[in-house]
Amino acid sequence: MENEISVVDAKERSRYEALDADGNLMGFVDYALHPGVISFLHAETLPDFRGRGVAGRIAVQSLDDARALGLRVKPACPYYQDFLAKHTEYADLVDAQ
């Protein structure tokens, strides 16, 4: 199903992954975890799944998780920089550089 997207923290690969209902990888964001801080390094949506809101779903889940874990966020990835500029409800998470 096109609308079924699950986002999981694939900790062994240090990335969040979006999967469709069949378990196919739709997109991901690589991250680096440091004490008290998560840095989002590179976000990518696979070509067959672009235009479906995959990257946004990954961003929301990863940022919600960061908040729940009490982590500060360093948006090294341009997608996350743009996302955070547009979604000010996450502004309190951004780590001052």
PANU-555847 format. One record per residue: residue number from 1; y negated, x negated, z of N, C-alpha, C in turn. Coordinates in steps of 0.05 Angstrom, whole numbers, plus 5000, padded with zeros to 4 digits. Layout:
<rs>
<r nr="NUM" n_yy="Y" n_xx="X" n_zz="Z" ca_yy="Y" ca_xx="X" ca_zz="Z" c_yy="Y" c_xx="X" c_zz="Z"/>
...
</rs>
This chain:
<rs>
<r nr="1" n_yy="5024" n_xx="4983" n_zz="5000" ca_yy="5000" ca_xx="5000" ca_zz="5000" c_yy="4975" c_xx="4983" c_zz="5000"/>
<r nr="2" n_yy="4956" n_xx="4990" n_zz="4984" ca_yy="4932" ca_xx="4974" ca_zz="4981" c_yy="4916" c_xx="4973" c_zz="5007"/>
<r nr="3" n_yy="4915" n_xx="4994" n_zz="5022" ca_yy="4898" ca_xx="4995" ca_zz="5046" c_yy="4911" c_xx="4983" c_zz="5071"/>
<r nr="4" n_yy="4936" n_xx="4977" n_zz="5069" ca_yy="4950" ca_xx="4966" ca_zz="5092" c_yy="4947" c_xx="4936" c_zz="5093"/>
<r nr="5" n_yy="4930" n_xx="4927" n_zz="5111" ca_yy="4925" ca_xx="4898" ca_zz="5115" c_yy="4929" c_xx="4892" c_zz="5144"/>
<r nr="6" n_yy="4947" n_xx="4873" n_zz="5150" ca_yy="4949" ca_xx="4864" ca_zz="5178" c_yy="4939" c_xx="4835" c_zz="5179"/>
<r nr="7" n_yy="4925" n_xx="4829" n_zz="5200" ca_yy="4914" ca_xx="4802" ca_zz="5204" c_yy="4928" c_xx="4790" c_zz="5229"/>
<r nr="8" n_yy="4939" n_xx="4766" n_zz="5225" ca_yy="4954" ca_xx="4753" ca_zz="5246" c_yy="4942" c_xx="4725" c_zz="5250"/>
<r nr="9" n_yy="4944" n_xx="4715" n_zz="5275" ca_yy="4936" ca_xx="4688" ca_zz="5281" c_yy="4961" c_xx="4671" c_zz="5277"/>
<r nr="10" n_yy="4963" n_xx="4656" n_zz="5255" ca_yy="4986" ca_xx="4638" ca_zz="5250" c_yy="4979" c_xx="4612" c_zz="5264"/>
<r nr="11" n_yy="4983" n_xx="4611" n_zz="5290" ca_yy="4974" ca_xx="4588" ca_zz="5306" c_yy="4987" c_xx="4562" c_zz="5297"/>
<r nr="12" n_yy="5012" n_xx="4563" n_zz="5288" ca_yy="5026" ca_xx="4539" ca_zz="5280" c_yy="5013" c_xx="4527" c_zz="5255"/>
<r nr="13" n_yy="4998" n_xx="4543" n_zz="5240" ca_yy="4984" ca_xx="4533" ca_zz="5216" c_yy="4953" c_xx="4531" c_zz="5221"/>
<r nr="14" n_yy="4945" n_xx="4538" n_zz="5245" ca_yy="4916" ca_xx="4538" ca_zz="5252" c_yy="4900" c_xx="4554" c_zz="5232"/>
<r nr="15" n_yy="4909" n_xx="4579" n_zz="5228" ca_yy="4894" ca_xx="4596" ca_zz="5210" c_yy="4901" c_xx="4626" c_zz="5216"/>
<r nr="16" n_yy="4882" n_xx="4643" n_zz="5210" ca_yy="4887" ca_xx="4671" ca_zz="5209" c_yy="4895" c_xx="4679" c_zz="5181"/>
<r nr="17" n_yy="4915" n_xx="4696" n_zz="5179" ca_yy="4925" ca_xx="4705" ca_zz="5153" c_yy="4925" c_xx="4735" c_zz="5151"/>
<r nr="18" n_yy="4917" n_xx="4745" n_zz="5128" ca_yy="4919" ca_xx="4773" ca_zz="5121" c_yy="4944" c_xx="4777" c_zz="5105"/>
<r nr="19" n_yy="4959" n_xx="4797" n_zz="5113" ca_yy="4984" ca_xx="4804" ca_zz="5099" c_yy="4984" c_xx="4833" c_zz="5090"/>
<r nr="20" n_yy="4996" n_xx="4838" n_zz="5067" ca_yy="4998" ca_xx="4866" ca_zz="5058" c_yy="5023" c_xx="4878" c_zz="5071"/>
<r nr="21" n_yy="5028" n_xx="4904" n_zz="5065" ca_yy="5051" ca_xx="4918" ca_zz="5077" c_yy="5078" c_xx="4905" c_zz="5072"/>
<r nr="22" n_yy="5080" n_xx="4890" n_zz="5050" ca_yy="5105" ca_xx="4876" ca_zz="5043" c_yy="5106" c_xx="4848" c_zz="5054"/>
<r nr="23" n_yy="5085" n_xx="4840" n_zz="5069" ca_yy="5085" ca_xx="4813" ca_zz="5081" c_yy="5074" c_xx="4791" c_zz="5062"/>
<r nr="24" n_yy="5063" n_xx="4799" n_zz="5040" ca_yy="5051" ca_xx="4780" ca_zz="5021" c_yy="5024" c_xx="4770" c_zz="5032"/>
<r nr="25" n_yy="5020" n_xx="4744" n_zz="5030" ca_yy="4995" ca_xx="4732" ca_zz="5038" c_yy="4973" c_xx="4741" c_zz="5020"/>
<r nr="26" n_yy="4951" n_xx="4752" n_zz="5031" ca_yy="4928" ca_xx="4762" ca_zz="5016" c_yy="4905" c_xx="4743" c_zz="5018"/>
<r nr="27" n_yy="4902" n_xx="4730" n_zz="5041" ca_yy="4880" ca_xx="4712" ca_zz="5046" c_yy="4883" c_xx="4699" c_zz="5073"/>
<r nr="28" n_yy="4865" n_xx="4680" n_zz="5079" ca_yy="4867" ca_xx="4665" ca_zz="5104" c_yy="4840" c_xx="4652" c_zz="5110"/>
<r nr="29" n_yy="4838" n_xx="4644" n_zz="5135" ca_yy="4816" ca_xx="4626" ca_zz="5144" c_yy="4828" c_xx="4604" c_zz="5161"/>
<r nr="30" n_yy="4823" n_xx="4579" n_zz="5154" ca_yy="4832" ca_xx="4556" ca_zz="5170" c_yy="4812" c_xx="4553" c_zz="5193"/>
<r nr="31" n_yy="4823" n_xx="4545" n_zz="5216" ca_yy="4805" ca_xx="4540" ca_zz="5238" c_yy="4814" c_xx="4515" c_zz="5254"/>
<r nr="32" n_yy="4795" n_xx="4505" n_zz="5270" ca_yy="4801" ca_xx="4483" ca_zz="5288" c_yy="4794" c_xx="4493" c_zz="5316"/>
<r nr="33" n_yy="4812" n_xx="4489" n_zz="5334" ca_yy="4807" ca_xx="4499" ca_zz="5362" c_yy="4801" c_xx="4475" c_zz="5379"/>
<r nr="34" n_yy="4779" n_xx="4476" n_zz="5393" ca_yy="4770" ca_xx="4456" ca_zz="5412" c_yy="4766" c_xx="4470" c_zz="5439"/>
<r nr="35" n_yy="4765" n_xx="4455" n_zz="5461" ca_yy="4760" ca_xx="4469" ca_zz="5487" c_yy="4736" c_xx="4487" c_zz="5486"/>
<r nr="36" n_yy="4740" n_xx="4513" n_zz="5489" ca_yy="4719" ca_xx="4532" ca_zz="5490" c_yy="4706" c_xx="4540" c_zz="5463"/>
<r nr="37" n_yy="4715" n_xx="4527" n_zz="5441" ca_yy="4702" ca_xx="4532" ca_zz="5415" c_yy="4723" c_xx="4534" c_zz="5393"/>
<r nr="38" n_yy="4719" n_xx="4553" n_zz="5375" ca_yy="4735" ca_xx="4555" ca_zz="5351" c_yy="4716" c_xx="4551" c_zz="5327"/>
<r nr="39" n_yy="4724" n_xx="4533" n_zz="5309" ca_yy="4708" ca_xx="4527" ca_zz="5285" c_yy="4723" c_xx="4539" c_zz="5261"/>
<r nr="40" n_yy="4710" n_xx="4557" n_zz="5246" ca_yy="4722" ca_xx="4568" ca_zz="5222" c_yy="4714" c_xx="4551" c_zz="5199"/>
<r nr="41" n_yy="4734" n_xx="4539" n_zz="5186" ca_yy="4730" ca_xx="4518" ca_zz="5167" c_yy="4730" c_xx="4526" c_zz="5137"/>
<r nr="42" n_yy="4749" n_xx="4543" n_zz="5130" ca_yy="4751" ca_xx="4551" ca_zz="5102" c_yy="4765" c_xx="4578" c_zz="5099"/>
<r nr="43" n_yy="4751" n_xx="4597" n_zz="5087" ca_yy="4763" ca_xx="4624" ca_zz="5082" c_yy="4768" c_xx="4627" c_zz="5053"/>
<r nr="44" n_yy="4791" n_xx="4640" n_zz="5047" ca_yy="4799" ca_xx="4644" ca_zz="5019" c_yy="4814" c_xx="4670" c_zz="5017"/>
<r nr="45" n_yy="4808" n_xx="4685" n_zz="4996" ca_yy="4823" ca_xx="4709" ca_zz="4989" c_yy="4838" c_xx="4702" c_zz="4963"/>
<r nr="46" n_yy="4864" n_xx="4707" n_zz="4962" ca_yy="4879" ca_xx="4701" ca_zz="4938" c_yy="4870" c_xx="4719" c_zz="4915"/>
<r nr="47" n_yy="4869" n_xx="4709" n_zz="4890" ca_yy="4857" ca_xx="4723" ca_zz="4868" c_yy="4867" c_xx="4752" c_zz="4864"/>
<r nr="48" n_yy="4892" n_xx="4757" n_zz="4868" ca_yy="4903" ca_xx="4785" ca_zz="4864" c_yy="4892" c_xx="4805" c_zz="4884"/>
<r nr="49" n_yy="4880" n_xx="4795" n_zz="4906" ca_yy="4872" ca_xx="4813" ca_zz="4928" c_yy="4842" c_xx="4814" c_zz="4932"/>
<r nr="50" n_yy="4827" n_xx="4801" n_zz="4914" ca_yy="4798" ca_xx="4801" ca_zz="4917" c_yy="4786" c_xx="4829" c_zz="4913"/>
<r nr="51" n_yy="4764" n_xx="4834" n_zz="4926" ca_yy="4750" ca_xx="4859" ca_zz="4923" c_yy="4762" c_xx="4882" c_zz="4940"/>
<r nr="52" n_yy="4779" n_xx="4875" n_zz="4959" ca_yy="4792" ca_xx="4896" ca_zz="4976" c_yy="4784" c_xx="4894" c_zz="5005"/>
<r nr="53" n_yy="4765" n_xx="4876" n_zz="5011" ca_yy="4755" ca_xx="4874" ca_zz="5039" c_yy="4773" c_xx="4856" c_zz="5056"/>
<r nr="54" n_yy="4790" n_xx="4840" n_zz="5043" ca_yy="4808" ca_xx="4823" ca_zz="5058" c_yy="4794" c_xx="4803" c_zz="5076"/>
<r nr="55" n_yy="4775" n_xx="4788" n_zz="5065" ca_yy="4760" ca_xx="4768" ca_zz="5080" c_yy="4745" c_xx="4780" c_zz="5104"/>
<r nr="56" n_yy="4734" n_xx="4804" n_zz="5100" ca_yy="4720" ca_xx="4817" ca_zz="5121" c_yy="4739" c_xx="4825" c_zz="5144"/>
<r nr="57" n_yy="4763" n_xx="4835" n_zz="5137" ca_yy="4782" ca_xx="4842" ca_zz="5157" c_yy="4791" c_xx="4817" c_zz="5173"/>
<r nr="58" n_yy="4794" n_xx="4795" n_zz="5159" ca_yy="4802" ca_xx="4770" ca_zz="5173" c_yy="4779" c_xx="4762" c_zz="5192"/>
<r nr="59" n_yy="4754" n_xx="4763" n_zz="5182" ca_yy="4731" ca_xx="4755" ca_zz="5199" c_yy="4729" c_xx="4772" c_zz="5224"/>
<r nr="60" n_yy="4731" n_xx="4798" n_zz="5221" ca_yy="4729" ca_xx="4816" ca_zz="5244" c_yy="4751" c_xx="4810" c_zz="5264"/>
<r nr="61" n_yy="4776" n_xx="4808" n_zz="5255" ca_yy="4798" ca_xx="4802" ca_zz="5274" c_yy="4794" c_xx="4775" c_zz="5288"/>
<r nr="62" n_yy="4787" n_xx="4755" n_zz="5273" ca_yy="4784" ca_xx="4728" ca_zz="5285" c_yy="4761" c_xx="4727" c_zz="5304"/>
<r nr="63" n_yy="4739" n_xx="4740" n_zz="5298" ca_yy="4716" ca_xx="4741" ca_zz="5315" c_yy="4721" c_xx="4758" c_zz="5340"/>
<r nr="64" n_yy="4734" n_xx="4780" n_zz="5337" ca_yy="4742" ca_xx="4797" ca_zz="5360" c_yy="4760" c_xx="4781" c_zz="5379"/>
<r nr="65" n_yy="4779" n_xx="4766" n_zz="5367" ca_yy="4797" ca_xx="4749" ca_zz="5383" c_yy="4781" c_xx="4728" c_zz="5398"/>
<r nr="66" n_yy="4762" n_xx="4715" n_zz="5384" ca_yy="4746" ca_xx="4694" ca_zz="5397" c_yy="4731" c_xx="4706" c_zz="5421"/>
<r nr="67" n_yy="4720" n_xx="4730" n_zz="5417" ca_yy="4705" ca_xx="4743" ca_zz="5439" c_yy="4724" c_xx="4748" c_zz="5463"/>
<r nr="68" n_yy="4748" n_xx="4759" n_zz="5457" ca_yy="4767" ca_xx="4766" ca_zz="5477" c_yy="4776" c_xx="4741" c_zz="5493"/>
<r nr="69" n_yy="4778" n_xx="4718" n_zz="5479" ca_yy="4786" ca_xx="4693" ca_zz="5492" c_yy="4763" c_xx="4678" c_zz="5504"/>
<r nr="70" n_yy="4739" n_xx="4688" n_zz="5501" ca_yy="4716" ca_xx="4674" ca_zz="5513" c_yy="4708" c_xx="4649" c_zz="5498"/>
<r nr="71" n_yy="4714" n_xx="4648" n_zz="5472" ca_yy="4708" ca_xx="4624" ca_zz="5456" c_yy="4681" c_xx="4627" c_zz="5443"/>
<r nr="72" n_yy="4667" n_xx="4604" n_zz="5440" ca_yy="4643" ca_xx="4603" ca_zz="5423" c_yy="4652" c_xx="4598" c_zz="5395"/>
<r nr="73" n_yy="4636" n_xx="4604" n_zz="5375" ca_yy="4643" ca_xx="4602" ca_zz="5347" c_yy="4625" c_xx="4583" c_zz="5333"/>
<r nr="74" n_yy="4637" n_xx="4565" n_zz="5317" ca_yy="4622" ca_xx="4547" ca_zz="5299" c_yy="4631" c_xx="4555" c_zz="5270"/>
<r nr="75" n_yy="4612" n_xx="4568" n_zz="5256" ca_yy="4619" ca_xx="4577" ca_zz="5228" c_yy="4613" c_xx="4555" c_zz="5208"/>
<r nr="76" n_yy="4632" n_xx="4537" n_zz="5204" ca_yy="4629" ca_xx="4515" ca_zz="5185" c_yy="4633" c_xx="4525" c_zz="5156"/>
<r nr="77" n_yy="4647" n_xx="4548" n_zz="5153" ca_yy="4652" ca_xx="4559" ca_zz="5127" c_yy="4629" c_xx="4576" c_zz="5117"/>
<r nr="78" n_yy="4621" n_xx="4573" n_zz="5092" ca_yy="4598" ca_xx="4590" ca_zz="5082" c_yy="4604" c_xx="4620" c_zz="5084"/>
<r nr="79" n_yy="4628" n_xx="4629" n_zz="5080" ca_yy="4634" ca_xx="4657" ca_zz="5083" c_yy="4627" c_xx="4667" c_zz="5111"/>
<r nr="80" n_yy="4636" n_xx="4652" n_zz="5131" ca_yy="4631" ca_xx="4660" ca_zz="5159" c_yy="4601" c_xx="4658" c_zz="5165"/>
<r nr="81" n_yy="4587" n_xx="4639" n_zz="5154" ca_yy="4558" ca_xx="4637" ca_zz="5159" c_yy="4545" c_xx="4662" c_zz="5148"/>
<r nr="82" n_yy="4552" n_xx="4671" n_zz="5124" ca_yy="4541" ca_xx="4695" ca_zz="5112" c_yy="4549" c_xx="4720" c_zz="5128"/>
<r nr="83" n_yy="4574" n_xx="4721" n_zz="5135" ca_yy="4584" ca_xx="4744" ca_zz="5150" c_yy="4569" c_xx="4747" c_zz="5176"/>
<r nr="84" n_yy="4566" n_xx="4725" n_zz="5191" ca_yy="4552" ca_xx="4727" ca_zz="5217" c_yy="4523" c_xx="4734" c_zz="5213"/>
<r nr="85" n_yy="4510" n_xx="4725" n_zz="5192" ca_yy="4482" ca_xx="4732" ca_zz="5187" c_yy="4479" c_xx="4762" c_zz="5182"/>
<r nr="86" n_yy="4499" n_xx="4775" n_zz="5170" ca_yy="4498" ca_xx="4803" ca_zz="5164" c_yy="4509" c_xx="4820" c_zz="5187"/>
<r nr="87" n_yy="4526" n_xx="4810" n_zz="5204" ca_yy="4538" ca_xx="4825" ca_zz="5226" c_yy="4528" c_xx="4814" c_zz="5253"/>
<r nr="88" n_yy="4504" n_xx="4822" n_zz="5260" ca_yy="4491" ca_xx="4811" ca_zz="5283" c_yy="4505" c_xx="4818" c_zz="5309"/>
<r nr="89" n_yy="4524" n_xx="4837" n_zz="5308" ca_yy="4538" ca_xx="4844" ca_zz="5333" c_yy="4555" c_xx="4820" c_zz="5343"/>
<r nr="90" n_yy="4558" n_xx="4800" n_zz="5326" ca_yy="4573" ca_xx="4776" ca_zz="5334" c_yy="4555" c_xx="4752" c_zz="5340"/>
<r nr="91" n_yy="4529" n_xx="4756" n_zz="5339" ca_yy="4510" ca_xx="4734" ca_zz="5342" c_yy="4513" c_xx="4720" c_zz="5369"/>
<r nr="92" n_yy="4522" n_xx="4734" n_zz="5390" ca_yy="4525" ca_xx="4722" ca_zz="5416" c_yy="4548" c_xx="4702" c_zz="5417"/>
<r nr="93" n_yy="4565" n_xx="4702" n_zz="5397" ca_yy="4588" ca_xx="4683" ca_zz="5397" c_yy="4581" c_xx="4656" c_zz="5385"/>
<r nr="94" n_yy="4560" n_xx="4655" n_zz="5369" ca_yy="4554" ca_xx="4632" ca_zz="5353" c_yy="4545" c_xx="4609" c_zz="5372"/>
<r nr="95" n_yy="4559" n_xx="4586" n_zz="5368" ca_yy="4553" ca_xx="4563" ca_zz="5384" c_yy="4528" c_xx="4549" c_zz="5373"/>
<r nr="96" n_yy="4509" n_xx="4545" n_zz="5389" ca_yy="4484" ca_xx="4530" ca_zz="5380" c_yy="4492" c_xx="4502" c_zz="5374"/>
<r nr="97" n_yy="4483" n_xx="4492" n_zz="5351" ca_yy="4490" ca_xx="4465" ca_zz="5342" c_yy="4472" c_xx="4444" c_zz="5354"/>
</rs>
